[in-house]
Amino acid sequence: MNTLIISDIHGSYQQLEKVLSTPHAFETLILVGDSLYHGPRNPILKDYNPQKVADLLNAISLSIIAVRGNCDAEVDQMLLDFPMMQDYSQLHTETHSFFITHGHIIEPKDAHTTKADVFISGHTHVPGFNDLNGTLCFNPGSISLPKEGHPPTYGMISNDTLTIYTLDHQVYLQHNL
């Protein structure tokens, strides 16, 4: 299973184009919230164009699992051809279970209550891995508004490995499941 994981796009179509040009093949896309709107506390990005982001995402013919972020609203759903208003979703493979949420309602500190092997969240814009009470918490970071000195990043699940990549598709962080 090769799965691309993107969080906190915040309407940045140029950054999304870079990620979608990844040389790494993927069959599924997970969107971890805050896809279209920049949010009231964030600056408006120079490439901010929610309609172009929606067009890029709607053109993807592969399976998309999307959850709602704190900056997502019903009006965003009107632009997208796939459901994105649920607070969480789950993905089960032959070997692992994944709980997917933005992280503003169900937080990583509560990951163990989901009974998943891996808790995927965004929200903080900080990429990384953390084991909390036996559940691996995974944050792919933000492709448009990274924080704490990190570069823009996205994630990938492939061959029982979680990888965080920079937008030039170089490995930034990696964790074996």
Residue pairs with C-beta under 8 A, 6 or more apart in sequence:
1 27
1 28
1 93
1 157
1 158
2 24
2 25
2 26
2 27
2 28
2 156
2 157
2 158
3 26
3 27
3 28
3 29
3 30
3 91
3 156
3 157
3 158
4 19
4 22
4 24
4 26
4 28
4 29
4 30
4 154
4 155
4 156
5 29
5 30
5 32
5 120
5 138
5 140
5 154
5 155
5 156
5 157
6 16
6 19
6 29
6 30
6 31
6 32
6 140
6 143
6 154
6 155
7 31
7 32
7 33
7 34
7 69
7 102
7 121
7 122
7 123
7 125
7 139
7 140
7 141
7 142
7 143
7 154
7 155
8 32
8 33
8 34
8 69
8 122
8 123
8 125
8 141
8 142
8 143
8 144
8 145
9 15
9 16
9 31
9 34
9 35
9 36
9 53
9 142
9 143
9 144
10 34
10 35
10 36
10 37
10 38
10 39
10 42
10 45
10 48
10 71
10 142
10 144
10 145
11 35
11 36
11 37
11 38
11 45
11 48
11 49
11 50
11 53
11 144
12 45
12 47
12 48
12 53
12 143
12 144
12 145
13 47
13 49
13 52
13 53
13 56
14 47
15 47
15 143
15 144
15 152
15 167
16 53
16 56
16 57
16 143
17 56
18 143
18 167
18 168
19 143
19 154
19 167
20 56
20 60
22 154
22 156
22 165
22 169
23 169
24 156
24 158
24 165
24 169
26 62
26 156
27 62
27 63
28 62
28 63
28 64
28 65
28 91
29 60
29 62
29 63
29 64
29 65
30 64
30 65
30 66
30 91
30 100
30 120
31 57
31 64
31 65
31 66
31 67
31 84
32 67
32 69
32 100
32 101
32 102
32 103
32 120
32 121
32 122
32 140
33 66
33 67
33 68
33 69
33 70
33 71
33 72
33 101
33 102
33 103
33 104
33 122
33 123
34 69
34 70
34 71
34 72
34 102
34 122
34 123
35 53
35 57
35 66
35 69
35 72
35 76
35 80
35 84
36 50
36 53
36 54
36 72
36 76
36 79
36 80
37 50
37 71
37 72
37 73
37 76
38 44
38 45
38 48
38 71
39 70
39 71
40 71
42 71
42 145
43 145
45 144
45 145
50 76
50 79
51 79
54 76
54 79
54 80
57 64
57 80
57 82
58 79
58 80
58 81
58 82
64 82
65 89
65 91
65 100
66 80
66 82
66 83
66 84
66 89
67 84
67 86
67 87
67 88
67 89
67 100
67 101
67 102
68 84
68 85
68 86
68 87
68 102
69 102
69 104
69 122
69 123
70 102
70 104
70 123
72 84
72 85
74 85
76 84
77 83
77 84
77 85
87 101
87 102
87 105
87 106
88 99
88 100
88 101
88 105
88 106
89 100
89 101
90 97
90 98
90 99
90 100
90 116
91 97
91 98
91 100
92 98
95 160
95 177
96 117
96 118
96 160
96 177
97 115
97 116
97 117
97 118
98 116
98 117
98 118
98 119
98 120
98 157
99 106
99 111
99 114
99 116
99 118
99 119
99 120
100 120
100 121
101 119
101 120
101 121
102 121
102 122
102 123
103 121
103 122
103 123
103 124
103 139
104 123
106 114
106 121
107 121
108 119
108 121
108 130
108 132
108 137
108 139
109 132
111 119
111 132
111 133
111 135
111 137
112 132
112 133
112 134
112 135
114 135
116 135
117 135
117 136
117 177
118 135
118 136
118 137
118 138
118 162
118 177
119 132
119 135
119 136
119 137
119 138
120 138
120 139
120 140
120 155
121 137
121 138
121 139
122 139
122 140
122 141
122 142
123 139
124 139
124 147
125 141
125 142
125 145
125 146
125 147
125 148
125 150
126 139
126 141
126 146
126 147
126 148
126 150
127 139
127 140
127 141
127 146
127 150
127 153
127 155
127 164
127 172
127 173
128 138
128 139
128 141
128 164
128 173
129 136
129 137
129 138
129 139
129 162
129 173
129 175
130 136
130 137
131 137
136 162
136 175
136 177
138 155
138 162
138 175
140 153
140 154
140 155
140 164
141 150
141 152
141 153
141 154
141 155
141 164
142 152
142 153
143 152
143 153
143 154
143 167
144 152
146 152
146 153
150 172
151 166
151 167
151 172
152 166
152 167
153 164
153 165
153 166
153 167
153 172
154 164
154 165
154 167
155 162
155 163
155 164
155 165
156 162
156 163
156 165
160 176
160 177
161 174
161 175
161 176
161 177
162 174
162 175
162 176
162 177
163 171
163 173
163 174
163 175
164 171
164 172
164 173
164 174
165 171
165 172
166 172
